[in-house]
Amino acid sequence: MSAWLVWYATSMTGLGEHILYLDFDGVLHADEVAWLRKRGPVMENGCGKLFEHIEHLAAAIAPHPQVKLVLATTWVTMESFSRVRKRLPAQIAQRVIGATWHSQFKRDPKLADWWGDTVRYEAIEADVTRRHPKGWLAVDDDDTLWPQDKRQHLVHCGHKLGLGEANVRKALARGLLDLVEGRLDTYAAPGRGTRLACPAP
């Protein structure tokens, strides 16, 4: 394992924390997002506004100040983590402690190949293995390869409505309550102790 990967795995914040893994597209707005070189992210095909459901996220996490956020979104591959975090309202941004992606990944061919072949569940699985939170939950519209016996860790959104759908908001509220009350503890995390978080260069 490279010295950088050892540093990355040992310097991550979130040990013993309650973590919500947050996707953007298909959660905080519809998944119809394009990235333009000079403008950054824009909505396509008249599919609403960026972050149009952000107030629903704010309302859901407000009763649970102990919950921290980790970004599980492709946005952090398009611009820096710090810039993505600054796009969020201050009361949400202050809870963001990291992301499943690190800019170093694209500087290492093995890490880049690993990331390129990774679905969202696997990226979160790897982050849980490295970060060792007390418990975790994900809100995402991508459930590809998500094991049935780990579905309790996922609030699955529709691609178009995301948190704009009342049933999804109710599921998120229930999931967050389960998280802080210990019913989603990391002892049930997928693959913990059985695989490397990402390949050793």
C-alpha positions as CSV (number, residue, x, y, z in Angstrom):
1,M,0.0,0.0,0.0
2,S,1.4,3.4,-1.0
3,A,2.4,5.9,1.7
4,W,-0.3,8.3,0.4
5,L,-3.0,5.6,0.7
6,V,-1.9,4.9,4.3
7,W,-2.1,8.6,5.1
8,Y,-5.5,8.9,3.5
9,A,-6.9,5.9,5.4
10,T,-5.6,7.1,8.7
11,S,-6.3,10.8,8.4
12,M,-10.0,10.6,7.5
13,T,-12.5,12.2,9.9
14,G,-15.7,10.5,10.9
15,L,-14.4,7.7,13.2
16,G,-17.3,6.9,15.6
17,E,-19.6,9.4,14.0
18,H,-23.1,9.1,12.5
19,I,-22.7,9.5,8.8
20,L,-25.2,10.3,6.0
21,Y,-23.8,9.7,2.5
22,L,-25.3,12.3,0.3
23,D,-25.8,12.2,-3.5
24,F,-26.8,15.3,-5.3
25,D,-28.3,14.4,-8.7
26,G,-31.6,12.6,-8.3
27,V,-31.7,13.6,-4.7
28,L,-31.4,17.4,-4.2
29,H,-32.7,18.0,-7.8
30,A,-33.5,15.8,-10.9
31,D,-30.7,13.8,-12.3
32,E,-30.7,15.8,-15.6
33,V,-27.5,17.7,-14.9
34,A,-24.9,18.7,-17.5
35,W,-21.5,20.3,-16.8
36,L,-20.4,23.2,-19.0
37,R,-16.8,24.3,-19.1
38,K,-17.5,27.9,-18.1
39,R,-20.7,27.7,-16.2
40,G,-20.3,24.5,-14.3
41,P,-23.5,22.4,-13.5
42,V,-26.7,23.3,-15.2
43,M,-30.1,21.6,-15.4
44,E,-31.0,20.1,-18.7
45,N,-34.4,19.8,-20.5
46,G,-36.3,22.2,-18.2
47,C,-36.0,19.7,-15.3
48,G,-36.2,22.3,-12.5
49,K,-33.5,24.1,-10.6
50,L,-30.3,23.0,-8.9
51,F,-30.7,22.2,-5.2
52,E,-34.5,22.8,-5.4
53,H,-35.0,20.2,-2.7
54,I,-32.2,21.3,-0.4
55,E,-34.7,22.6,2.2
56,H,-36.0,19.1,2.6
57,L,-32.5,17.8,3.5
58,A,-32.0,20.7,5.9
59,A,-35.3,19.9,7.6
60,A,-34.5,16.2,7.8
61,I,-31.1,16.6,9.5
62,A,-32.1,19.6,11.7
63,P,-33.3,17.4,14.6
64,H,-30.0,15.4,14.5
65,P,-27.1,17.7,15.0
66,Q,-24.8,14.7,15.6
67,V,-25.2,13.5,12.0
68,K,-22.3,14.4,9.7
69,L,-22.4,14.4,5.9
70,V,-20.0,12.7,3.4
71,L,-20.5,13.6,-0.2
72,A,-21.2,10.6,-2.5
73,T,-21.7,12.5,-5.7
74,T,-19.8,12.8,-9.0
75,W,-19.7,16.5,-8.5
76,V,-16.5,16.1,-6.6
77,T,-14.9,14.6,-9.6
78,M,-15.8,17.6,-11.7
79,E,-14.5,20.3,-9.4
80,S,-12.7,20.4,-6.1
81,F,-14.3,19.1,-2.9
82,S,-14.0,22.6,-1.3
83,R,-15.8,24.2,-4.2
84,V,-18.6,21.7,-4.1
85,R,-19.0,22.1,-0.4
86,K,-19.3,25.9,-0.8
87,R,-22.2,25.4,-3.2
88,L,-24.3,24.1,-0.2
89,P,-26.0,26.4,2.3
90,A,-23.8,27.2,5.3
91,Q,-25.9,25.1,7.8
92,I,-25.5,22.1,5.6
93,A,-21.9,22.7,4.4
94,Q,-20.6,22.9,8.0
95,R,-21.7,19.3,8.5
96,V,-19.7,18.0,5.5
97,I,-16.6,16.2,6.6
98,G,-15.4,14.5,3.4
99,A,-16.3,12.7,0.2
100,T,-16.1,9.2,-1.2
101,W,-13.8,10.6,-3.9
102,H,-10.3,12.2,-3.4
103,S,-8.5,14.2,-6.1
104,Q,-5.5,12.0,-5.6
105,F,-7.4,9.1,-7.2
106,K,-6.9,10.5,-10.7
107,R,-3.2,10.8,-10.2
108,D,-2.7,7.1,-9.6
109,P,-3.6,4.8,-12.5
110,K,-4.7,1.9,-10.2
111,L,-6.9,4.1,-8.1
112,A,-8.4,5.8,-11.2
113,D,-9.1,2.4,-12.7
114,W,-10.7,1.2,-9.4
115,W,-12.9,4.3,-9.3
116,G,-13.9,4.1,-12.9
117,D,-15.2,0.5,-12.4
118,T,-16.9,1.3,-9.1
119,V,-20.7,1.7,-8.6
120,R,-22.0,4.0,-5.9
121,Y,-22.6,1.2,-3.4
122,E,-19.0,0.0,-3.7
123,A,-17.6,3.6,-3.3
124,I,-19.7,4.0,-0.1
125,E,-18.6,0.5,1.1
126,A,-15.0,1.4,0.6
127,D,-15.5,4.7,2.5
128,V,-17.2,3.0,5.4
129,T,-14.3,0.5,5.6
130,R,-11.8,3.4,5.7
131,R,-13.7,5.9,7.8
132,H,-15.2,3.5,10.5
133,P,-18.3,5.6,11.4
134,K,-20.4,4.5,14.3
135,G,-23.3,4.1,11.9
136,W,-24.2,5.1,8.4
137,L,-27.1,5.8,6.0
138,A,-27.1,6.8,2.3
139,V,-29.6,8.8,0.3
140,D,-29.2,8.1,-3.4
141,D,-31.0,7.5,-6.6
142,D,-28.5,4.8,-7.7
143,D,-29.1,1.4,-6.1
144,T,-27.0,-0.6,-8.6
145,L,-25.6,-3.8,-6.9
146,W,-26.9,-2.7,-3.6
147,P,-27.3,-6.0,-1.6
148,Q,-30.8,-6.7,-0.4
149,D,-29.5,-7.4,3.1
150,K,-28.0,-3.9,3.3
151,R,-31.1,-2.0,2.0
152,Q,-31.7,-0.7,5.5
153,H,-28.7,1.6,4.9
154,L,-30.3,3.1,1.8
155,V,-33.0,5.7,1.2
156,H,-33.6,5.2,-2.5
157,C,-34.9,8.2,-4.5
158,G,-36.5,8.4,-7.9
159,H,-34.3,10.0,-10.5
160,K,-36.6,12.9,-11.3
161,L,-38.2,13.8,-7.9
162,G,-35.5,13.0,-5.4
163,L,-36.4,14.5,-2.0
164,G,-39.3,16.2,-3.7
165,E,-41.3,13.1,-3.1
166,A,-43.1,12.9,0.2
167,N,-42.6,9.1,0.7
168,V,-38.8,9.6,0.2
169,R,-38.8,12.3,2.8
170,K,-40.6,10.1,5.3
171,A,-38.1,7.3,4.6
172,L,-35.2,9.6,5.2
173,A,-36.7,10.8,8.5
174,R,-37.1,7.1,9.6
175,G,-33.7,6.3,8.4
176,L,-32.0,9.1,10.3
177,L,-33.9,8.1,13.5
178,D,-32.7,4.6,13.0
179,L,-29.1,5.9,12.5
180,V,-28.9,8.0,15.7
181,E,-30.7,5.4,17.8
182,G,-28.1,2.8,16.8
183,R,-30.1,0.5,14.5
184,L,-27.7,1.2,11.6
185,D,-24.4,0.7,13.3
186,T,-21.3,0.0,11.4
187,Y,-21.1,-3.6,12.6
188,A,-23.5,-4.2,9.8
189,A,-21.3,-2.4,7.3
190,P,-20.7,-4.2,4.0
191,G,-17.4,-5.9,3.7
192,R,-15.8,-4.5,6.8
193,G,-12.5,-6.2,7.5
194,T,-12.8,-8.4,4.4
195,R,-11.3,-6.3,1.6
196,L,-9.1,-3.3,1.0
197,A,-10.9,0.0,0.7
198,C,-9.3,0.5,-2.7
199,P,-6.4,-1.3,-4.5
200,A,-2.9,-0.8,-3.2
201,P,-0.6,0.7,-5.8
